[in-house]
Amino acid sequence: MTTWSSIFPKGYALLDRQYFYEPGVYSAVAPAGTAYVRAAADGAGGFKDAGGDGWGGGSAYAFDQEACAPGATFSVQVGDTAFSRPSADTVAGDSYVKRADTSSLVYADRGRHSGSKGLAANSVGSVKRSGSDATANQGGASAGDDGDTRPMGLGGRGASVNVSAMPGGGGGRGVFGGATSVVPAGDGVVALEFYARNPGY
């Protein structure tokens, strides 16, 4: 018989889990007892401006973990869809976790307003996946982690004619045909976990 303790050994010792959903820049500090940190990120989804028909691409996903001392500080950026659209296509649409020396632990590329996906090649992490390009009638989905061992709950579908984009980097849409409004893309998301021991993957 499989027991809960054999699936989730006490040795993993999760100390803290933090999710960042609102676009912006934040700071995080490793709590007492920390020995390892895990981080995952999706950039913001691509977003067509109201002036242009079209769909936005889905964002990339990035994950990594490493040894971490208590008190270590991290800078966290959650990608903003306002910066994944034609009027302001900048790195503020990307999501990341950076160490105190400003090097990236994870960096997730944003989707593009052109319908192009966020790219693993533009991202940083031991696991990197590109999002999905937009199709003729739907925004691109962000790359997610639902198929991974111990997923952290990241990933968002793109907008369709009747469904809004999901947070976690799903692509939005511009005005089509008789439509009178745009469907915004999903903002980015970042997850941080601090462990007392190496959690494995």
Sequence and secondary structure as in RCSB ss.txt:
>XXXX:A:sequence
MTTWSSIFPKGYALLDRQYFYEPGVYSAVAPAGTAYVRAAADGAGGFKDAGGDGWGGGSAYAFDQEACAPGATFS
VQVGDTAFSRPSADTVAGDSYVKRADTSSLVYADRGRHSGSKGLAANSVGSVKRSGSDATANQGGASAGDDGDTR
PMGLGGRGASVNVSAMPGGGGGRGVFGGATSVVPAGDGVVALEFYARNPGY
>XXXX:A:secstr
   HHHHS GGG EEEEEEE SSEEEEEE  TT  EEEEEEE       TTS  B     EEEEEEE  TT EEE
EEE  GGGSSGGG SGGGSEEEEETTS EEEEE    TTS    GGG BSSEEE      SSB       TTSSS
         BSSS   TTT   B   TT  S B     EEEEEEESS    
